[in-house]
Amino acid sequence: MATRRTVDSAYRLVVGVVGGVIVAVGLATIPLPGPGWLTVIAGLFVLATEFFWAERLLEFTKKHVKSWTDWLGRQPVWVRAAVALVTAASVYGVLVVTLHVTGVPGWVPGWVPLWR
């Protein structure tokens, strides 16, 4: 493809748009329960196939995620439990606020203890 400049440019444009959309969706879903950061990293993987800056950003992200997980793995059980509890409370809080602002979907059963 590199020998045909128009095809190469079009391919890079498509990769940029697709990767950018994946990263944007991931950034929008970070505060919501679900795979927000995982989606951002997947978008960076797509972008890194064609763009050097995205490859560098992906390496930076992988390095910091590894250092965080290594640090957390060296901590006592109570620290890991506290981090898990704070994370779960944050996700629950964002979920409750999101459901309060947007409303509870109609497909949620009535016995679920949320706002109606």
BELFENZI-V227541 format. One record per residue. PHI is phi in radians with two decimals (999 if undefined). OMEGA is omega as a letter, one per 30 degrees, with the letter a starting at -180 (999 if undefined). D_LAST is the distance of its C-alpha to the last C-alpha in Angstrom with 2 decimals. Layout:
# BELFENZI-V227541
phi omega d_last
PHI OMEGA D_LAST
PHI OMEGA D_LAST
This chain:
# BELFENZI-V227541
phi omega d_last
999 a 55.36
-1.11 a 56.77
-1.31 l 59.95
-1.82 a 58.15
-1.05 a 56.70
-1.19 l 54.50
-1.17 l 52.88
-1.09 l 52.41
-1.13 l 50.85
-1.14 l 48.50
-1.09 l 47.50
-1.09 l 46.87
-1.13 l 44.79
-1.12 l 42.61
-1.07 l 42.25
-1.11 a 41.37
-1.19 a 38.71
-1.09 l 37.13
-1.10 l 37.30
-1.11 l 36.00
-1.14 l 32.95
-1.09 l 32.25
-1.12 a 32.69
-1.10 l 30.47
-1.10 l 27.59
-1.09 l 28.19
-1.13 l 28.27
-1.21 a 25.01
-1.72 l 23.29
-1.01 a 24.97
-1.29 a 22.18
-1.63 l 19.67
-1.10 l 19.92
2.34 a 22.61
-1.55 a 26.24
-1.03 a 26.50
-1.15 l 29.92
-1.10 l 31.13
-1.19 l 30.46
-1.06 a 32.36
-1.14 l 35.23
-1.10 l 35.31
-1.11 l 35.63
-1.15 l 38.41
-1.05 l 40.14
-1.10 a 40.17
-1.12 a 41.49
-1.19 l 44.03
-1.19 a 45.75
-2.23 a 47.18
-2.16 a 46.78
-1.14 a 48.59
-1.06 l 46.27
-1.22 l 43.28
-1.12 l 45.42
-1.12 l 46.25
-1.13 l 42.62
-1.13 l 41.69
-1.11 l 44.55
-1.04 a 43.47
-1.12 l 39.92
-1.06 a 41.26
-1.10 a 43.65
-1.27 l 41.05
-1.13 l 38.59
-1.12 a 41.56
-1.15 l 42.65
-1.15 a 39.16
-1.18 l 38.94
-1.11 l 42.55
-1.07 a 41.95
-1.12 l 38.88
-1.16 l 40.90
-1.47 a 43.64
-1.42 l 41.39
-1.13 a 41.15
-1.03 a 38.36
-1.15 l 36.67
-1.21 l 36.45
-1.11 l 34.98
-1.16 l 32.44
-1.13 l 31.58
-1.10 l 31.18
-1.10 l 28.93
-1.16 l 26.80
-1.11 l 26.57
-1.10 l 25.73
-1.11 l 22.95
-1.13 l 21.51
-1.15 l 21.79
-1.10 l 20.09
-1.09 l 17.19
-1.08 l 17.01
-1.12 l 17.18
-1.08 a 14.47
-1.12 l 11.99
-1.12 l 13.28
-1.08 l 13.24
-1.18 l 9.62
-1.21 a 8.98
-1.30 a 11.68
-1.58 a 11.23
1.64 l 7.57
-1.42 l 6.40
-1.06 a 9.05
-1.15 a 9.17
-1.39 l 11.69
-1.31 a 9.76
-1.06 a 10.41
-1.15 a 8.28
-1.38 l 10.50
-1.26 a 9.67
-1.36 l 8.87
-2.25 l 6.39
-1.12 l 3.78
-2.07 999 0.00
